[in-house]
Amino acid sequence: MTALRDMVLSGDLRPGERLNEVGLADALGISRAPLREAIQHLRSEGLLTAVAGRGAYVRSLTPTELEELFEVRHLLEIHALRLAAARATPQELETLRADMSERGHLFDTFPSRPQENDFHLRIARLAGNSALLAVITDVHRQTQLVRQQIADSNHAHPDRILHEHADLIEALIAGDVDRAEAILVEHLRVTMAEGMAILEGR
């Protein structure tokens, strides 16, 4: 399941692409039964859709769906940010800053387990609420369906993203939660706008 999810989130399987069960089973070195279980699980996560008689497809978000997902992300991640500000230790924040400084590119690309390095999920983990983290992870994965499309377009601005992430960390370390929240709100707004531009063909 993890390998198939990573193929979807990394863009190896593109939005709207039909899943070739035979080819995927061979590529992943598994039989069709566990592959079908993985497909069902990813359908429940909102990453795949099924068409009767035609099979499973990588979900293609509509502009409305993307906007709704970002509205939810906004609410959840602001809450997680404030919990992280209250609960994270200075050492944990310094570790996050050091990781960003030394390996910042990992937070905005897709390694084999993208959820382990994603900046937003690192912040959510610092909130110390496993239920909140699980919900944020599910919503975040769905918005990532357009992330690779942004990276492949002229809408991608990785330097801006890294700069905003760094500014957010510095605000948390300084104890300026209001500034950290303002940075996050604007960051999510711009990211959503980039995704909307892709989906609307601008």
N, C-alpha and C positions, 0 to 999 in steps of 0.2 A: 504493500500500500504506500509506504513512504517513497519508494522509488518512482512509482507512477505519479504520485502527487508532485514530486520534484520535477518530473518531466513536464507537467502542466504548468507549474509556477515558473519554471525557467524559460518557458517558451519553446521547448523542444516539441511540444504538442501545442499548436496554435489555437486560439479561439475559433470555434466553428469547425475545427478539424474532426473528422470521424475517426474513432479509435479502431485500429485494425487488431482484433484480438489475437489472431494467429501470429502476426508479426511482433506484437508487444510481448506475448508469452515467450516467444523465442528470444527476443532481445533481453528480457529480464530473467530468463532461465527458469521459468516457472510453468506450471500447467495452466490450462484454461480456468479450472475451478477457482484457485486463489486469485487469479486475475479478475474474474467476475466479481468475487467478493470485494476486491479493492475498488472496482468500478462502482459498485453499489455504495460503498462507504464514501467515495468522493462525490457521488451524487447527493448524499445526505449532507455533505459539507458545502454544497452549492457550487462545486467546481466543474461538475459534469452535468449534462442533461441527456435524456433518452428520448428517442423518437421511435414510436411503435413500428416494428418491422424493419427498422433501419439501423438500430444500434445506438451506441453512446457517442456523444460529441463533447468536445471541450466547450464549456459555456461561453457564449458571447453576450457580454453585458450590454444593455441598452443605456443611453444617457440617463434616463430616469432611474434605472437600477443603480448606476454608479453614484448618482447624486444621493440617493437614499442611503447607500452604504456609507458614504462619507459623512452624512448627517449622524449616523450611528457611531462611526469612528470618532467623530468630534466629541460627542458626549462621553463615550467610554474612555478615550485617551486623556481628556482633560481631567477626569476623575482619577485615573491611574497616575497622572503626573502629580496631582496634589497629594495622593497617598505616598508616592515615591519621595516627594519632598519632605514629608513628615517622618517617613520610616527608614529611608536609606541612610546608611552610615556614611560618614565622610570618606572612609576607605573605599566603599562601594562606588561612590561617585568619582573618586580619583581613578579607580580601576577603569571605569567606563571612559573617562577622559583619556587615559593612557591608551586604551584600545583604539579609540577614535584617532588619536594622533599617530599611532604606529601602524594601524591596519584599517584605516577609515574606509578604504575601497571595499572591504568585505561587507560593510553594512549596507551597501547599495548595489550589490551584485547577487548572483545566485550560486553559492557553493552547493555542495551536495546536500546540505541540510540548511536551507536559507533561513528557516525560522530560528535557528540558534544564534545567528549573528545580526539579524535585523535590528536596527536601532530602536524602533518603536516598541518592539517586543522586549528588548532589554530594559527599557523604561518601565514597561508593564510588569516585568518580573520584580523590579525594585519596589513595586507597590505592595508586595507581600500578600496578595489576595489571589489564590489559585483559581477561584471561580471567575473572577474578573479577567484574569489572564486567558482562560480558556475561551471566553466569549470574544475578547479582543482578537485572539489568534484566528478564530473562525471568520470574523468579519474582515480582518486584515488580509487573509488569504484570498478572499473573493475579490478585493480591490486589486490584488496583485495580478489578476487576470489581464489587466491592461498595462501592467508595469513594463513588461518586455516590449510591448508596442511603443510605449513612450521612449524607451531606451533606443529603439531602432529608428526613431524619427528625429526631426529637427526641434522637437519640443523638449528634448532631454537637456537638463542643465545640472550635471553631477556636482560641479563646483559649488553651485548655489545650495544644493542639498546638504553637502558636507559642511558648508559654512553655517547653515541654519542649525544643523545638529550640534555643531561645536558651540555656537552661541547659547543654545538651550542648556547644554551641560554647564557652561560657565555661569549661567543665571542660577541654576540649581545649586551649584557649589557656593555661590555668593549668598544663597538664601533668598534670592529675589524671585519668589514663586509667581508673582503677577507678570513679571517680564518673561519668565519661562512659558507661562500660559499664552501670552500674546504671540510669542515666537511660534509656538506649536499651532495656534489657530491660523496664523498666516501661512505657515508651512503646509498645513492640510488644505487650505483654500487653494493655494497655487497648484498643489499636486492634483487636486480634483479638476481644476481648470485645464491642466495639461491632458488629463485623461479624457475629459469631455471633448476637447479639441480633436483628439484621435477618433473617438467614437462618432463624432459629427462630421468627420472628414474635412476639417478645416486645415 
